[in-house]
Amino acid sequence: MQLQFLGATGTVTGSKYLLTRGGRRLLVDCGLFQGYKQLRLRNWAPLPFNPETLGAVVLTHAHLDHSGYLPLLVRNGFTGPIYCTPATYDLCRILLPDSGRIQEEDAEHANRHRHSKHKLALPLYTEADAFRALEQFRTRLFRETFEPVAGLRARLLHAGHLLGSATVHIDDGATRILFSGDLGRPHDLLMRPPDRPPSADALVIESTYGDRRHPAADPIAQLGEVIRRVAGRNGVMVVPAFTVGRTQTLLYCIERLKSQNAIAADLPVFLNSPMAVDATAIYLRHIGEHRLTREQTEAMCRTARIVNTVEQSKALNLRRGPMLIVAGSGMATGGRVIHHLKAFAADPNNAIIFTGFQAGGTRGAALLRGADSIKIHGEYVPVRAEITSLSNLSAHADYAEILDWLRSFDVPPKRTFITHGEPDAADALRRHIGESLDWACEVPDYRQRVVLERAGQPT
């Protein structure tokens, strides 16, 4: 079995891992590159294989950095099945068409306002491309064994990161490899902990927070402190949030704060993402896969006022505080949230609250670094608002939590490949694993290809 790393090397985006055995090809994850321009340009470059020769795709979960390239893969000739859990399929039915629609809207906006460097800005793919890709999805239950391509048996196990998220175990009868996907936390507010890992000869492990620990503080209490402080000065709080996962955690936290009278019960909270509304409803269809009861999930769904139309979204920018707006995207790379940043970032009474990892090259990363202005729609917007990060709301395991999960292997993998992290984070996790567990670890390069040893053979 050969493994090639086609994404998530030196970055937290673009996850793609190509397995080849006996001339048959399987792709684990098919994500978009985000952040720095040199990374985003990879989305436009041809893949190093013909999509027509690919047998199947297996997804770890629905986030676009793991699934968002699928419409382009299908448009370029891939006709095989795309396997995932039922919840991942439900979420991809929302995320992928929305991604295509946003790219079409962004291209149209750039052409209308002439702030593209290209003569004609084009979308990477369209909403129609996304709907075509969804026709090729096939669902499999957790722990069910299936054969995505001849000779490779697969199982999906709970990863605890997101509704439907999975680790992917592949076995060709001689070699076993486990892909962590995005690994969740043992005590996440919403998600149940990751399953214990099965035996594997090789492991591909994410390292988003490989160089840091999450704070021990109560994330709900932390959020309450920020809300009370900003609302006390009649400020507007803008929360860029991933539509799936982080938005639901935020709504749950806000509902708890209001029910405990920790924040004003009449504080206006707006969810400016019809897609997030649909995603939140999916949590009701998958009770038992997360920690919340049906009653708690229903209360979470009622927490915010829903902003459906573009006109309603524009009207929010004319309102005064105090109020809290949750809108996509989580790294402020596109969508409705950037219009709110344009409207509210210049006022020091306001606050921009980040609740997840911000990849290098994104507006979110620039704001956390203290940028005094950010570029939106071809012009620079001054930043005077308070910038706050609540990393304890992250759904990614930190390095200590990753180490605890790795310790539950019955037998250590012969080779561990560290991916899906910025360079400092990936190298830090390599050191942590080497020093704490004495495992052989590698940080692969983009497009690097390795041959995986058979069980029982020396490394």
N, C-alpha and C positions, 0 to 999 in steps of 0.2 A: 504494500500500500504506500502510495506517495501522497504527500501533503504539500500544498502550495498556499502561501499567505498572500492573498490579493487585497487585503485591507486590514484596518485596525492594527497597523504596525506604526509606532511612533505617533499615534493619534487614537482618540476614542471613537472614531467614526469609520464608516465604510467597511464594516465587518463582512468578509467573504473568505471562506476557506474551501479550497478545491481538493477533494480526495479523488485519486485515480487508482483503480485496481483492474488489471487485466483489460485495459483499454476502455473501461467504463468510468464515467465521471459523475461525481456527486458534489454539489455545492452546499455547504453548511452556511447559512445566512447569505443575504444579498442586499447589503446596506448602502446607503448614500454616504459619500464623503461630505463633511460639513466643516465650516471654520475657514482656515486660511485659503486664499485664492488658489495656491498651488495644489491644495488638496481637492478643492471643488472642481478644478479642471480635470481631475482624474475621472469624474463622472462622465465627461464628454469623450474620453479616450477609449479606443477599442479594448475589449478584454483580450488577454493573451490566449484565448481559446475561442473556437467558433461556438456560439450559443446553441446552434443546431445539434452539436455533438454531446450536449449535456444531457444526462439521463434524468436527473431529478434535483430538486432543491429541498432541503430540510431547514425550517426556521426555528431559532430559539425563542423569539418573541416578536412582537408587532412594532416596536419602535423603529422609526425610519432609518436610523443608522444601522439597522439589521435587516430591514425589509424594503426600504424605499427605492432600491434599484430594480426591483422585480418588473415594473411596467416596461422599463427600457430593455431588460433581458428578453421579455416576451416579444416586444416589438422587433428586436434584432434576430428573432428566429427560434427562441427556446419554446418547445412545444410539450415538454414533459410535465409531470405532476409536481406540485409544491405542497409539501407535507408540513403540518403544524397541529397544535392542539385546537380544540373547538373554540376556546376563548380567544386564542391568537387570531383565528380566522374571523371571528366576530369583530375584533378590533381592526384588523387589516381592511375589512369592508368599509370602515370609516376613514382610516388614516390614508390609505393609498389614493382613493379618488380625491380626497381633500388636498393631498400633496400635488397631484396633477393640476387641480383647479387653481391652487395658489401659484404654481409656476406659470400657468397661462395668464393669470391676473397680473403677476409681477412683470411678465414680458410685455403685456398690453400697456401697463402703467409706464414702463420704461420707454416704449415707443411713443406713447401719447405725450409724455413730458420731455422726451428726447434727452434723457440722462444716461442712456446706454452708450458705451464706446463702440458698439457694433451698429452697422447701418440698419439692421433689423434684428432686434432681440427676439430669440426663440425660446420656448419652454424646453426643458430637458425631455419631458414627456407630457402627455395631456391626461385629462380626466378620463377620456375614452380609452386610452392605453391602460390605465389602471383597472377599469372595469373588465377589459379583455384578460388581464393577468389574473383577476379573481376567479375567472372561469376554470383555471387550472389548479385551484386549491383542493386539497384532499385532507380531511381531518383524521387524526389518530388520538386515541385516549392516552392519558399518562400511563406509563409502564406497559403499554401494549407493544409487543414485538412485531415489526413489519419489515418489509424488504423494499427500500426505495429504489434500488437498482439491483440487478441480479448479483448475488454473491456478497451483498452487504446487508447485514441485519441491524436494525436501529431500534432504540427505545428512547422515549421522552420522559424525563423525570423532573419533578418540581424544582424550580430554581429560586422561587420566593421573591423575585424582583418585581414582577408585574403580573396582572391577571393573565393566565395562560403561559407564562414564561417557563422555559424548560432548559435543562441541560440535555445534551444530545450524546448518546452512547452508540458507537458504531463498532461492529464486530464482523470481521471477514472470515472467522474460523481460525485464524492464526494470530491476528493482531487486533487489539481493542484500543479505541481512542475515545476520550471523553472531552466534549466541548462544554465549558461552563456557561457560555452565553454571558449575560449579565447576572452576577450572583447576588441574591438578596441577603437581607440581614436576619439574624435569628430572632430579633425582637421588634420587627417592623410593626408600625401602627396598624396597617391593613393586611399585609400579606403573611401567610404562614411561612415558617422557616424552610430553607432548602432541604431537599431529601439528602440523606447520606449518600455519598458518591459510590458507585459500583466500581469493581476492580477494573483497572485500565493499564495498558502498557505505555500509553502516551496521554498527556493531558494538555489541553489548551485553556489557560486560565486568564480571565480578565484582570486588569490592574488599575482601573479608574482611580481608586483611592489607595493605590499601593504604597504611597509615601506619607499617609496621614491616618490619624484616628478621628473618628467622629466625637464631638463633645459628649460628655456624660449628662449634660443638662436635659431637662424635660423639654422636648421640642414644642409641645403645646403651650407650655408656660412662656417659652422664649417668644413665640409668635404673639402671644397675648401682650407681652411687654412692648413689642414694637407697635402693635395696633393701638394700644392705649396712648403711647407717646405721640404718634403721628396724628391720631384723631384728636388729641388734646390741643393741637395747634391748627385744627380744621384742615389738615392736609389730605391729599389724595394718595392712596397707596396703589401702585401698579405692581402686579405680581406676574412676571413672565413664567408660565408653567407649562410643562409638557401636558398635552391634552389628555393623555392616558397615563395614569399612575399618580403623578404628582398633583394634578388637579384634584383628584378624588381624595388624596391625603389632606390637602389643604381644606377642602370642604368639610371633611370630617373634623379637623382641628377647629375650624371656625364654629361649627355646630356645637362642639363640646364647650368652647369658650363662652358662647352665648348662653347655653343651657346652665352653665355654672355661674353666670353673671360676672364673668371675668372681663368681658367687654360689653359695651352697650348692646342690648338686645335689638335696638332699632338702627344699628349701624348699617347703612346700605352696602350690600355686597352684590356685585354683578359678575356673572360668568359670561364673558364675551366670547363664546365659542359654541355655536350650535353642535359642532362635532363632539365637544366635551360633554354636552348634555347626553348625546347618544351613547358615548362611552361610559358615562356614569350609570346609565340604565342597564348596561351590560353586566355591571356588578350584581344586579338583582337576578340576572339569569344564571349566575354562577355562584350562588350562595353555597358555602362549604369549601370553596377554593380560596376564600379569604377569611379573615378573622371576624368580620362584622356579622351580626344577626340581620335578619330581614328588616326588623324595626330600625336598627341603626343605619342600615343602608338606605332605607326610605327617608329617614331624617336627613342624611347626608345629601340626598337628591333634592330636598326642599330648601337647602340652606341659602342658595343664591337666587337672585333675579336673573332670568335668562335674557340675554341680548341676542335676538335672532337676525335682524336685518342690518344692512350696512348703514341705513339711516339712523337706527337706534345706536349703533356703535359710534357714529359721528356725534350724535347728541351727547354721549357721555363726555366727550372732550370739552363741552361747553358747561358742564356741571361744576359746582364747587364742592369742596369737601365739607365734612369728612365723608369719605367713601373708600371702598376697596374694590379694585377691578382685577379679576383673574382672567388672563387671556394668553393664548399661545403666540409664539413658541417659547419653549423653555430657555433657549439660549438667545432669544431676541433676534433670531435670524430672519424672520418674516412673519406674515400673518397680521392680525389686527393689533397685536401688542405694540408693534413699532409705531403705529399711529398714536397710541396713547403715550408712548415715550416722547414722541414729537410734541405732544400737547402739554405734558406735565413735567418733563425732566428739568426744565429751566427754573422751577419754583423751589426754593429751599424749604418751604413748608411741606413739600411732598416727599414721598419715599418710593424707591424702587427696591423690591424685596426679591432676592433670588433664593431658591430653595433646592437647587441641584447643581451638578457639575457644569462648568462653563468651559467648553473646548476653546483652545487657542484660536485666535482669529475671528471669534464671534463678538457681537456687540456686548453680550453678557460678560465675556472675559475682559473686554476693554473697560467696562464700567467698574468691575471689581478691582481692576488695577488703578482706578482713580482718574480715568480719562476726563478731561474738562469739557470735551465735546464728542459727539458720535455722529457718524454720517448716516443719514436717512434720506432715501430718495434723491440722492445726488447733492444734498446740502448738509452742512454741519449744524447740529443742534447743541446749544450749550447745556451743560449738566451742572446743576446746582442742587438738585434734590439729594436727600440722604440716600446712600447706597448701603443696603444691608444684605448679608448672606446668612441663611439659616441652614448650615450644612447638615445638621442633625436630622433634617427631614429627608435626606438622601435615601434612595432605595438601593444603593450600591453598598455592599459590604466594604468595610475599611480593611487595612492590612491585617489587623489582629483577628477580625472576624473571618477573613479568608484563611488565615493560618489555622484557626480552630476547625474550619471545614476540611482543610487538607489533612489534619491529624486524624480524621475519621476514616481515611482510606485503610483497608485491611493490610494492603501491601503498597508501598509507594510506587508510583509510575516510574518507569525507567527514564522517561524524558518528559520534562515539563516546559512548555512553551508559553511565555508570558506576552500577552497581547492586550489590545484595547486599553491603552494607557498612554499618556504623554511620556516622553522619554525619561524624565526624572522619576515619574511614578513607576514605570515598568522596571527601571533599574533598581529602584528602592525595594520593590517586591522581590526581585531576584535575590538581593542581598538578604532580605528577611527570611525567605524560604531556605536559602543556603545556610544561614547562620542558625536558624531555629530547628530546621528539619534535616539538614544535610542532604538535600535532594539536588540532583543535577538539573540546572535550569538554563534556559536559553531565551534570549530576547531576539526574535527573528526580524529580518529586514523585509521590506516591501518586495513582493514577488519571489521571495526565497522559496526554494523547493527542497524538501527533505524526504528521505526514505525511512519509513518506520520499520523497526526491527520486529521480527516475529517473536511471539511469546517464548521465553526460555533462552533466547539468544542473548549474548552479551551486548552492551551498548557500545 
